[in-house]
Amino acid sequence: MVVKKAPDLTYKDVTPKTLYMGRRNFLFGLAAAYGAVVGYKKLTRLLEGPATGSTPVKLTGVTKWPGSTTEKETSLEDVTHYNNFYEFGTSKTDPAANARNFVTAPWSISIEGEVKNKRKFSMDEIMKLAPLEERIYRHRCVEGWSIVVPWIGYPFSALVKLAEPTSKAKFVALESYYDPKQMPLGGSAGIELPYVEGLRLDEAMNSLTLLTVGMYDETLPNQDGAPVRLVIPWKYGFKSIKSLVRIRFVQEQPPTTWNIANAHEYGFYSNVNPSVDHPRWSQATERRLGEFRRRPTLMFNGYADQVASMYAGMDLKKYY
Amino acid sequence: MNSILTSKWTKVVVFLACLIPLGQLLWRAFHNGLAGFPDNMDFGANPIEFITHATGDWTLRFLVITLAITPLRKILRQPQLIRFRRMLGLFAFFYGCLHFGTWIGLDKFFAWSEMWKDVQKRRFITVGFTAFVLMIPLAVTSTAGMIRRLGGKRWHMLHRAIYVSAILGVIHYYWLVKSDVRKPLLYAVIVGILLAHRLGMWIYGRGHRAAAGGGVRPEPSTAETA
């Protein structure tokens, strides 16, 4: 017996040609849109043209500082494409994109306030003021990420000694370059500019405090604070002021940018301290760029031996 | 217009479009670390932060889109838009789950006690967590069967929780940023407009009811065409 099976599909079940074409067009459309996005991004890069700003050059005659950490260096790509420099925008990728036309020559640092030698140092003078050293430091951002960077520079104390602060000088007030024409996004950063920072004089004189002119064998890239910045490895990154133009020796604790913006969250000292939380997040751990798991944050970012004595007897919860 | 909105293909297209942000993330994940690739098209130096921000952003965007459906239906007089509301709301929940899951699994690596402390102690996490938890009952009761079981009135009451989720989501974002509050403020303005429209309609509807001697709430679309 032949079992007659009703056909499952009749002619009217055939997908109408328009719909079928629609599907195909839809897929083509997706692919085209996809290609357009990639192409557009590549094209905008081309149209931007070559960068007109200063570019890093090789540094020679650099000696290796024996105190460098042996931890793995963060890649140059990560250090130069993920950082904060609010003058060039508030997203982590903004500085690399927007500082490419930043012109940093000519440059000078002005020494002012309670010093015998009020004067300006040209960038040439700064480069030759003391022998250049490569120092590999851990660098911890207050936001909870960290990097390991081979900086090039010399102790800030060398410059301070030349300035000859008087007995009245108790603090140094530091100021970044700010030019709204070169840094048009600075106006919407939500912080007051020019960026100002400060250190107690003994912190400024500490041998770890580095006047920094380069990294990874070259002069500083624009987005990392060219041409000259400070690096203070036991403090949160925002203390390490970029593109330094003014150093003022003062009697009173100077105002600092993030403290002005939010005194409750960012103190004058801002020493790396895993046991004092930021009001909005824990500082107990950090994410090292290039690593997957968080790692524990170290007291004074691992530099307690060199700096803890400066804070002996201080309540670090109060002076955060 | 109506035929486009009611076509079953439109729903498929919208569904696929809603998956584009996830597709982008997967694509970036695949291309992450490929040499010579434009660096603005991978995860960058901090992939976990990138994923956290992207999924968080899309949760807020889908909440906003979902909240925009009702005002758009009325303003554009396209009642058929309602067909997409559940799907969009569920996508908000979907990206919320990815956002929450990223925090749990990738950021905190299942450190439950540390996370629970964060939920209690960090107000931006407290509000974000609350916004997410409030979305769970809405997702669970999104099926036709659940609407029937709850009854339309109770279901509508419950689903007003999305207003709270959206507001808390914006606060979560606002409290998270350090100083540049432009983006969270933009979300605040949009959510504010969408909620203000509802308030306006409610006040308008109440006036109408009073004028009609109370009783049945007039269908706004009829009121407009009358």
Interface residues (C-beta under 8 A of the other chain):
Chain A: L19 G22 F26 V38 K41 K42 R45 E77 D78 H81 Y82 Y86 T90 K92 T93 E143 W145 S188 A189 G190 I191 A261 N262 R280 W281 S282 R287 L289 G290 F292 R293 R294
Chain B: W9 V13 P38 D39 N40 M41 G44 A45 N46 I48 E49 D107 K108 F109 E114 D118 R122 R123 F124 W175 L176 K178 S179 D180 V181 R182
